[in-house]
Amino acid sequence: MKKKILVVLSMLMLTASVSHAQKHEVRAVWLTTIGGIDWPHSYSATAQKRELTTLLDKLKLANINTVLVQARVRGTTIYPSAMEPWDGCISGTPGRSPGYDALQLVIDECHKRGMECHAWMVTIPVGKWNKTGCSQLRKKFPTMIRRIGEDGFMNPEQPMTGDYLAKICAEVVTAYDIDGIHLDYIRYPETWPRVKNGKERIQRRANITSIVRKIHQAVKSRKPWVKMSCSPVGKADDLSRYSSGGWNAYTAVCQDAQGWLREGIMDQLYPMMYFRGNQFFPFALDWQERSYGRTIVSGLGIYFLSPQEGNWPLADVKREMHFVRQNGLGHAYFRAKFLTDNTKGLYSFVRQFDDAPALIPPMTWASTLPPTAPTTIRVVRSERSDKISWGGAQDRSHSPYLLYNIYASLTPDVDTNDPHNLVVTRLTATTTALPHSAGRTLYYAVTALDRYGNESMPLFEVSTAISSAKPSIQITDGRRMRLPAKGQVLDAEFIAIETLQGQVVVTLPYRGTYADISRLPDGVYRMRSIGRKGRSHRIGLFSVKR
């Protein structure tokens, strides 16, 4: 606990920090459709499509890799549902079709840009009592909807609520190539009658958990690679030295989000951490320390930068972003508009902070078998672009199709561990054309990616340049190779020697001054270190010629 306190205090004192871009990290935005507050701002289908592509282009330039689009709004949807009416944000009139499928549009445009698209499903609230969504639901299921004030809510104490929510999430998963189902407001409303005793609170947690289990089963039984996530209240519970101020997930609204991770019915959490200082840092650590190997993405309340909301200084958000990166969490912005509007210079800062693309952390708890490497890479160079094609890889995890990542560098030995070399992500095709500056030669590597996020070994472009590249590692004779000083490669315990096509030939302990290479055939090889946490770093090229 002392370590946690010291970390928190040190973060509060920081005015600047260096946080290097990570190769695997969730960088997300919530794209809010209710009332069109993020999108759309028009009822013209043509204008909506144009606005969306412009917005996603800006997010892509900021290296956002996940879009959480509000698909179920308040008992209403932005797609043609057999269960619920259209929301009025798309057509201007609740229940009326806009003439196209807005959810399909967002999915397609995200995938074109190498982004994941998750369907954000608002669960328990269904809007004003007499509005379209609530009105139609209570006519069909009068005992499932409960009125509190002017609002209607699905009753978490009715088993049919979980059944219904599982069915509508299954509708989305079945009909769309979605990457995730993101549950919002999966908790007791704060306006619900207060609990009378601890036993009642336990029962309420069990009610919400039952709903989550039903949705998880409905989703995973159809497409096990689709991520299950939710946005719990930003503080899991009171900590031993920090109070949540009465507003937390576990006790206040009966949301056992950390238990869902432990049970395995959630793949990611996006806690709504819209706080500062000691109401942020220790609670962020608590989420990460109880992640059970799953992915935690800290929700950042960037709307508080607005003078009309909270007028936070940008420095507060910067500190939080550095902190979550240094502690292995992703970051998600609420909401998209405050990012793309460059509120207080946030977008400009994000372009610097996330200066390289990132891949989504793999779902290793669901599948660990990566695809085989692609085959037969071919590069046709012209003055201003390169056309790259390759043979498809083989999937080994039973996902529906493979995706491909392309890495590039100015040197033949392309380092695929450096995210700055990641130039294209999540391609579905096995060919593409990449522009480049005239007179500049790029060298390429391609990897395959399954829908669980497992990445194959790289296939490197083999050219006369790489085969004649000057070795960077000293060979003393045909039998021994001098190893670089171990301190230069972090926590390395082993070295991997691989061909230029990425096939590992031998793995050796990283000990002593020399490595035995007597059994290697003549040729050009690359060497990588492997650390205690599985992290790998490029050491260099060497050639064997006897």
N, C-alpha and C positions, 0 to 999 in steps of 0.2 A: 504493500500500500504506500510506503514511503517513496518508492520509485515513481508511482503514479502521481503523487503530490508534487514531487520535484519536477517531473516532466511538465505538469500543468503550469507551475509557477514560471518555469523557463520560457514557455510559450507566451505567457502573458507579458513577458519583458521584451520579447522580440519585436523589432521594428522592421527587420528584413531577414530573409533566410533564403538559402539556396536549396531548391527541391528539384532534383533532376527528373526528367520525364521517364515514366515507366513503360515497359513494353506491354504489360498487362495491367489494365486499369479501367474501371467503368467511369465514363464521363457522360453524364446524362442530363436531359432537360425534361421537365414536365410541360407538355404542350396542351394547354387548357382550352377546351372548346366551349364550355358553358358560357353562354352570353357572348361567345366569340371574343373573349378577352385576350387570348393569344392568337387564335385563328378560328374561323375566318372573320374578316372584317367587312364582308360584302355578301349579298345573297345571289350574286352572279356566279354561275359555275365556272365561267372562263376566268373571271377575276380571282376566284378562290384558288384555282389551280396555279395561276401565275404567282399569286401571293405565297402559296406554299413552297413552290420551287425556289423562290427568292429567299425565303426564310431558311430552308434546308441548306441552300448553298452557303449562307452565312454560318450556319452551325457546322457544316463540313470544314470550312476554312478555320474554325476554332477547334478542330479535331474532336468534336463531339461524336461519340460512337453509339449512343443509345437514345432513342426518342420514345418517351412514354406519352402516347396520345390518348386523350380522354375519349374512349369509345362508347362506354355506357355513362350517361350524364346524370339524369335523375329519373330513373325508370323509362328512359328514352335513349336512343342510340344514334350514331352517325353512320350506320350501315343498315342495309335492308334486313331487318330481323323478323323472324316468324313469331317472336314472342312479345316484342315491345315496339312502340311507334317511333317514328323519326323524331329527333330533337329539332326544335325550331331554329337552332343556331345555323343549320345548313341551308334550309329552304326559306326561312323567315316565318314559316307557319308550322307549329307542332303537328306532327302526324302526316305532313305532306312530303313526298319524295322530292329531292332536288334534281332528279334525273340522272344521277350518277352515284357511285359508291364511294363515299369520302374516305372510309377506312382503307379500302383497297388502294386508293390513290396514295395515301400516306405511306402504306407498306411499300408499294412499288417505288416511290420516289426515295424513300430511305434506303432500300436495297440497292438502287442505282448508285448511291453514294457510299456504299459499304457500311451503312449504319444498321444496327438492330432496331426493330420497331416492336414495342410492347403495347398491348391493348390495356389501357388504364380503365379499370372497371370500378365505378363507384358502387358500393355494395348496399349498405343499410339505408341511407337516406334516399327517398324517392320524390322529394320536392314538395311544393305546396299542396295542400290537401285537395284542392279543386283543379289543380293543373293537370295537363294531359297524362303525364306518366303515372302519377299517384292515382288519379281518378280511374284509369283503366285497370291498374293492378288491383285496386280494392274492389272493383266490380267483379273481377275474376276470382279473387282470393280474399274475401272480406275478413277472415280471421287472421290473415298473415300481415296485414298492414295496421299499424297503430298510430293514432293521432296524438301529437304533443304540440299544443299551441296551434299554429297555422300549418305545421309541417307533418308529413307522413313518413313513417319509417317501417322497414321490414322488421318483423319481430324476431329477434334472435332466439327467443324462447320457444318458437314454433319450429318443429323439425322440417316442415315444408319450406322454410326460408333457405336452409342449406341445400335442399333438393333443387329449389328453383334457381339459386345462384350457380350451382354446379351445372345445371342444364344450360343456362345462358352463356356461361364461360365455355362449355363444350361446343355450343353453337359457333362461337368465334374460332375456336381451335380447329374445328372440323372444316369450316368454310375458308379459312385464310392461312396463308403461309406466315403466320405470326411467330415472332421470336420469344415472346413472353406474355404471361397474363399477370397484370399488376393490380392488386386489390387495394382499394382506397376505402377508408372509413370502415374497416373490418373490425368493429368494436361496438361497445355500447355507447349510444349518444350521451353526451354530458347532460342533456336535459331529461334523461330517463330517470324514473324514481330512484332515489338513493338506496343503497343496500342497507339492510337492517343488521346484518351480522356477518362474521367471517365465512360461515357456511354458505350463505347466499352468494358471497363474492366468488367463492370457489365454483359454485354451480354456474355462475355467469361466465367465468373463464372457460369452463367445460363446454358451454353452449357455443361460444365463438370458435373454440378449437374444433368442435364438431363440424362447423360450417367450413372451416379451412380444410379439414380432412376430406370432406366431400368434394370440394372444388379440386383439390390436389388429385384425387382419384380420377375425376372426370377428365382432367387435363392430361395427366401422365399415361392413362390407359389408352389414349388416342395418339399422342405424340410426346414420348418421354423426354425429348430434347427441348421442349418448350419450357422456358424458365418460369417458375412460380416465385412471385415476389409480392411484397406489400409495403405500405408506408405507415409504420406504426408511429404513435406519439413519440416525440423526439427524445424523451428520457425513459429508459426502461423501467426504472423505479428509483426510490431514494437510495443514495450511496451512504457508506458509513460516515463519511465526512462532508457530504454535500447533499442538501435537501433538494428535491425536485419542486418544491413549492406547492405540493398538492396536485401537480399536473404530470402524470406519468402513465405509461402504458399498462403496467401490470396491476397496480392497485386501483387507480382512478377509473380506468375504462375497461378493465378486465381483459387485457390484450396480452397474452403470453407469447410474445413474438420470439423471445430467446428460446422458449420451449419448442416452438415450431421449427427452429433451426436444429435443435438437439434431436427432435423426432424425425427430421428429414422431410418435412412437408413444405418447407420453404427453401429455395435455392439462393435467394438474395433478399436483403432487407434494405429499405431506403428510409431510415428514421428521419422524421421531419424536425431537424435540429435547428430551428429558427430562433437561436439564442446567441448570446455572446459571453465571453469570459468564463467564469466558473460554472455557468449554466450550459456551457458547450464542451470545453476541453475534457473534463473528467468523465462526462457522460459519453463522449465519443470513444474514449478508451474502454469504457465499460462495454459498449456494443462490440468492439473489436475483440476484447478478451473473452467474450462469450459468443463468438461467431461459430464455433464448432466446425471450423474449416470451410464455412460457406462465405459468401461475398457480402460485405457491408458497404453500403454507398451512403455517405453522409448527405442528407438533404440540407442545402444551404438556403437560408431565407434572404435571397438577394433582393427581394421586393422591399426590404427594409432600407435599402440604399435610397429609395425614392424619398424626396422631402415630404411627400404627402403621407408616407407610411411610417417612417422611423428616422429618416435622415442619417442613417449610419454612415460613418466615414468608410471609404473603400478599404482602408488599412485593416479594418476589423475582418472583412471577408478574406483579404489576402492572408492574414494570419491563420484563419481557419483552413484555408486551402493548403497552405504549407503543412499544417499540423496533420491533417488527415492523410496527405500523401506520405509523410514521414512515418506514419503509423499503419500504413498498409490498407487504408480505406479508399474507396472511390469517392467521387463527388457528383452531386446532382443539383441542378439549379431550379429553384422555384421563383419565378416562372420564366418561360422562354423570352417573353417580351422584354424583361428587364436586362437580359443578356444581350439580345440582338439590338436593343436601343442604345447600347453602350452607356448605361446608366453610371454616372460618375467615373467613366473610363474603364468599366469592368470588362467589356468585350476586348478592348485593347490589351488589358493585362492578361486575360485568358489566352490570347493569341501568343503571348510570350511564355506564359506558364506552361501551357500545353503545346509546346512548339514542335512536337512530333506526334504522329498518330499512335494509337494504342489499341491493342486487341483486348477483347473481353476475356477475363480470367476463365479458364476452362472449368467445366463442371466435372471435376475429377471424381466426385462422389457418385456420379452416374455412369461414367465411362472413362477408361484410362487408355484405351487402345487407339493410338493415332492412325491416320491413314498411311498408306505407303507413300513414298516420295513420288512426285511427278516424274515423267520420263521425257527424254529426247527434246530438250529445250532448243529452240532455234531463234536467232535474233537477226533480223534484216534491218540494217542501218541505212538511213538516208540523212540528208543534210540537217533536218530539223526534227526528226522523230525516229523512233525505233519501233518496229513491229516485232512483238514477241509472241511465240506460240510454243506449246509444250504438249506432251502426251499426258492424258488424264491419269490421276492416281487411283488407287483402289481403297474404297471405304471399308473399314473393319468394325464399325460401331452400329451399323444398321440405321444410320440417319438417311434421310431421303435423297440427299445429293451432297456433293462436296463443293467447297468454296476454295478460292486460291488467293494467296498473298504474294505480292511481288516486292522484292528488295532490290535496291540499286546503290551503287557507290562508284566513285571515280577510280577506285583501285580494284584489281581483279579479285582480291580476296574479300568478298562481300561479307560483312559481319551481320548475320541475321539476328543477333542479340541486341543490336543497337536500333532502337525505334526510329532514329533519324534516317535510317536506310529503308524504312517501310514506306513505299511510295503508292501502293494500291492494296486495298484490303477487300476481302470477301467477294472476289469476282466469281461469277458462275460460269463464264465462258473460259475456254482454254487458249484464247488469243486476245491480244489487245495492242493498241498503239499508244506509245508514250512520247510526248514532245520533249525536246531538250534544246539547250542552247547550241547554236551553230558552232562547230569546231570542238565540241566536248563529247568525249566518249564515255558512256556509262557501261558498267558491267552488272549483270543481273543474277538473281537467285529467285526461285519460285518454291513455295511450300503449299501443301494442301491442308485444308481445315475442315473438320467435320462439324456437324451442328451442335455438338457438345463443347466445341472450342478446342479440341485436341489438334495440335499442329504436327504435321509430318516433318521428317528430316528435309533439309533444303536440297533442291536440285540446282547446282551452280552452272552457269554458262562456262563452257570450256572453250578457250580461244588460244591463239598463238601467244597473246599477251600473258595469259595466266600460266601457260605451260612454261614460258621463259622468264617468269617473274623472278626477281632476285630473292633468294631465300632469306628469311629474317631470323632463322635459328641456325646456330652453328653445328655442323656435323664434324666430329673429330676424325672419324674413319667410317668404314662401312658398317660398323657394329654398334657404335655409341653416338649419342646426341647429348650435347650439353644443355641442361635445363636452365631456363631463366631463374633468377632469384625468386623464391616463393613469395616473398613479401610484396612483389609487384602484381600478384594475381589474387589478392584478397584471401578468401578462406579455402583455397583450392586444396583438395585431398587427392584428386586423381587427375590424370591427363587422358584425353581421348584423341587418338590419331585416326583421321578419316581421310577418304579420298576427296578429290575436288567435287565429286558428285554428292558428297555428304554421307557416304556409307562409312560407318565406324569400322575400322580394321582391328584395332586393339585398344584396350583400356588398361592403364598402368597406374600404380600408386605414385603420387607426386612426392617422392622422397629422394634425398641425396643430390648429387651433382649431375649424374648422367642417367639416361634412359637407354635400355637395350632395344635396338632396332635391327638386330641381326637377321630377323626373320622377315623383314619387310622386303618385298620386291622393289627393284629400281622404279623410281617414279617421283611425282610431286605430291606432297601431302600437306594437310593443314593440321594444326594442333590446337586443342581447346582445353581449358581447365574445367573441372567439375567440382563445385563446392559442396559444403555440408547440406545446404538447403536445395541442392539440385541446380543452382545457378551456374551458368556456363559463360566463360569469357574467352575470346579469341586470343591466342598467344602469337601465332604467325604461321608462315609457310616454311617448309623445308623440302629439299629434294634428296633422294638417295640415288647415287650413281657410282657404281663400283668399277 
